[in-house]
Amino acid sequence: MNDTAVPAALHRYFDAQNRHDIDTLMDCFAPGAEVRDEGNTYSGHDAIRGWKEETSAKYKVTVTPLATARNEGITTVTATVAGNFPGSPAELRYRFGLAPDGRIANLAIS
C-alpha cells in the first residue's frame, strides 16, 4: 500500500498489525474509537487493545492490502488476510473513518 493518498494512520495500522506491535497499533486510534469485527463492537482504547491482543495471539494474522478506495470520508482497504484460522487466507474489507486529527475513529472489518 504505497499510495500517498492513503492516510498515514492506515499505513501505520497495517505495518503494526503485521508486526503484532499492539502499542504502535493503538497509537493509530483516536480516543473513543470504535471497531466492529466478527459481529462484535469494541469501543474505546481498552476494549480495542483487548480485542487486538486476543486476536493477535490467537490467529497470528498478517494483512496484505490489495486495493484502496475513498468515498464520502470512508477509506476502504481490500486485503488478503492470512493466519491461524479456518479458511485462511481470506479477502476482507477494512472500512476506516478518520478523526479530525487523522487517527482512526472507526473501523469495520468484513
Beta strands, then each sheet from edge to edge (+ up, - down):
strand 1: 29-37
strand 2: 40-43
strand 3: 62-71
strand 4: 74-82
strand 5: 90-98
strand 6: 104-109
sheet 1: 2+ 1- 6- 5+ 4- 3+
end
